[in-house]
Structure formats: C-alpha cells, structure tokens
Amino acid sequence: MVRKNSAHKNSKKTFGSLGKFVDLPYDHGLMRETFLPFCKAPISEADIQAVVAVLRSGWITTGPKVAELERSIATRCGAKEAVAATSATALMHLYLQAIGLKPGDEVVGPSMTWVSTPNMVELLGGRNVFVDVDRDTLLASPEALEAAITARTKVVIPVHYTGAPVDLDPIRALCARKGVHLLEDAAHAIGTHYKGREIGMGGTAIFSLHPIKTITSGEGGVLVTDDSALAAKIRGLRFHGLAVDAHDRAQQGRSPQAEVQQPGYKQNMPDMNAVLALSQLPRLDSLIARRQELATLYREQLAHIDGVTMLADPKWSHKHARHLLVVRVDERRCGMERSAFMEALKAKNIGTGIHFLASHTHRWYRENRPEPAGRLANTDWNSSRICTLPMFPDMADQDVLDVVNAIKEVLPKSVAKVAVTGVAR
Ligand SMILES: Cc1ncc(COP(=O)(O)O)c(C=O)c1O
C-alpha cells in the first residue's frame, strides 16, 4: 500500500505487545497508493442481502424490522423500552419535547459535542448551560455538572465522548438529588460498558446509528429507557402524534383512521434502514474488539511522537467502544498547527476529521450566546487542536503504521522520523 517517492529502506521491526513483524518504511517521501478515509462502515455482503430482502418484502417503511431492532437493542442493554427514529438528533428533539422542555428551561451539558444537541435545545426555546470537560478525557465531571445546575435546570445531558463512559454513578446520584432529568448522549457509545454494565442499562440513553458509528442504519438512532411512559410519549411524537403507526395498524387491526392525540412529527425509521443495523448488531462486540486492537497499536506508536497525543482513558472501570481515535495536535511541541497537519496528511492520502469544534465556537453561538473568555478553558484548548485519525474495523495494522509514518514525515519537529517502536531484530 505504500509507494516510494524517493530512495528509502525498509526495516523489519516487532511492535510491542502485538509482536507482529511488518515492513516499516520510515524515512522520507513515502505515501499510500490509496486514500485511507478516517471512517468506513463495516458493511458485509450479508448486510446488503438483508436490505435487499426488505426491499423485496413489500414492507419498506416502519415495520417488523424496526420492532426487531428495538427489541434487540433493549435486550442487549437490559432496558425495558427502545424507540428507533430517523437519527439521534430526531430522538433528542422528541425527548426534549416529551419531558416538556419550555422556553427558558436550562439544559446542562458539555459544549464539546456534536452541535445537534445544543441546536435542539435552542430550537425549543431552552438555554444551553455549557460545562467544561476534563482536558485529557474530554468528559464532563459530576462536579462540573453539579456547579452548573440551577433552579431552572430541566435536564443534564453528559456525552460518552468517543465511546468512553462518563462517571455515571455520581452523575445519577446528583440528578436524583437535584430532581432533574438525566439523558445520556450515547451517540458514540453503543457497546460501551461502565463498571460492568452496558450503557443504556438503568437510565435513558440515545445511540446514533449514523454511518460513522460502530454499527449503522444509514441514518438512525435508538433511545433506550426503563421509563415506559416516556417511551410511549416519544413513540407518539415520532409519528404525527397518532400513537400508532402503519405497522401497528396492520398488525393489530387498529382503525386506519387513528386520530391525533397531540400534534407530532414524522421521524419514524424505515425498515430498510433498521435491517442494516439489525444485521450488524450480532457483530458489535467483534467490531469493538478490532477497534480496541487498532487503538492499542496507535497508542504504542504515537507514544514516540511529541505533540500528537491521544486522549486519556477514564479512571473508573469501563469497556471503551473506541468509536473515534482522537489526538491533540499541539503546535508548541510538534511544530505544526492542526489545519496544516490535516492538509499534509491529506496530501499523503490519509483522511482526518474533527470531532468536534466546540458548540460555543460555531458562528451562531459566538454571535448569540457568547461565552466569557476562559470559562471553558479545556474545551477551547482541545477544540482548536483535536483531530480524528483513521480507525475502522476493516483497517489492517499496516494502515495504522501508514498513518503514523505519514505523521512522522509531515511534522517539522518529529523526533521520531527514524525512531520506531519495539525491538529491532
Ligand atoms: C455526541 C453526538 N451526539 C449526537 C449526535 C447526533 O447523531 P445523529 O447524526 O444520529 O443525529 C452525534 C452525531 O455524530 C454525536 O456525535
């Protein structure tokens, strides 16, 4: 996969605990022949056939496959209820409406998230109260969340960022003590565990099934909860406020002229989407296991590059879903700022992304909801430095080495241009 641009030599090296032998070309002028994107959905032939079967079945919109996806995810998480919709963003919208978010109500959560959540809050007239995150995990702490809760707080929405869980036990205790709702933004965290429990168990959480996520329905999301009344409200709002959908009517012989209970939206997931995620769900653990191997290899290799630093893992017991491989590009140490770093990697056929520009730094928020300088110091520091490197289960170990070698080559101050991990043979 690596093309020589100028004379170079290869070295046989062994890589730390992996103990694998690879040819590692590590001097100048090398690049991949093919572009390595930062993500790629793990779609198998069986997944494709499952979608084709739905297309042939005559039932394309919300139907048995959505019901099966909901049941399967609820069972996996040990949750009573699961509700699928067209995206995690749609579910956030439905959830905020279902809990009765009113103009002026406050929503406490990190600015370091995909801006879809703050947007939903704003669109419903609520106020985002952003909290700073830990500088190295990018997770919101129970202390930071507690300090932001006021008498106007309606709900606290922490994010299991990149698939690492926030410290749920104290956050649950805090929300119970303060009498506010707790919604876990688990967009990154399907398959994550916190202290031996799968995310989604014992709380209310929203998973995203967008194509970048560990498993995907094309677009889609699933909310899990033990609160049956909440789930019923969200189901109603999801489909015009009818309280039944086309499948319910067909299955249960309900009147085709069901009446609006309260005005609702049109955010139901079609079966052809649901079946794609359903087909991938049995592979979730093995997909995460491969992500964990890739992340371990990245950690070993990046340890030798000053100024390109991975996030720290949480201290509490957990299983990380490794949804994204985020590094911080620190110009003071590596001699290059993030956008130049991303451009240089692109020129070497390596794709990158940013997850995320902090919400309060987006133009509308800067202009309409300005934050005092320094209030979100860790968020700001990371927002201008984070960069997502390629990581998806179909990647080979050599792909990681290609990325690391490209980084070594592009960095002006890379001390590691000729240094490799492991013991030379
Ligand atoms: C942290 C976070 N929350 C919410 C969302 C929204 O997910 P969706 O794209 O399914 O609406 C995303 C999407 O990437 C996300 O990263």
The ligand as a Tripos MOL2 file, in Angstrom:
@<TRIPOS>MOLECULE
LIG
   16    16     1     0     0
SMALL
NO_CHARGES

@<TRIPOS>ATOM
      1 C1        -22.0850   13.3090   20.5030 C.3       1 LIG1
      2 C2        -23.1490   13.2420   19.4400 C.ar      1 LIG1
      3 N1        -24.4270   13.4580   19.7850 N.ar      1 LIG1
      4 C3        -25.4220   13.4010   18.8870 C.ar      1 LIG1
      5 C4        -25.1660   13.1270   17.5600 C.ar      1 LIG1
      6 C5        -26.2920   13.1000   16.5880 C.3       1 LIG1
      7 O1        -26.3780   11.8550   15.9310 O.3       1 LIG1
      8 P1        -27.1940   11.7040   14.5720 P.3       1 LIG1
      9 O2        -26.2280   12.0250   13.4600 O.co2     1 LIG1
     10 O3        -27.6240   10.2660   14.5380 O.co2     1 LIG1
     11 O4        -28.3220   12.6310   14.6120 O.co2     1 LIG1
     12 C6        -23.8650   12.8930   17.1400 C.ar      1 LIG1
     13 C7        -23.5680   12.6130   15.7460 C.2       1 LIG1
     14 O5        -22.4560   12.4370   15.3260 O.2       1 LIG1
     15 C8        -22.8160   12.9580   18.1080 C.ar      1 LIG1
     16 O6        -21.5580   12.7540   17.7550 O.3       1 LIG1
@<TRIPOS>BOND
     1     1     2 1
     2     2     3 ar
     3     2    15 ar
     4     3     4 ar
     5     4     5 ar
     6     5     6 1
     7     5    12 ar
     8     6     7 1
     9     7     8 1
    10     8     9 2
    11     8    10 1
    12     8    11 1
    13    12    13 1
    14    12    15 ar
    15    13    14 2
    16    15    16 1
@<TRIPOS>SUBSTRUCTURE
     1 LIG1         1 GROUP 0 **** ****
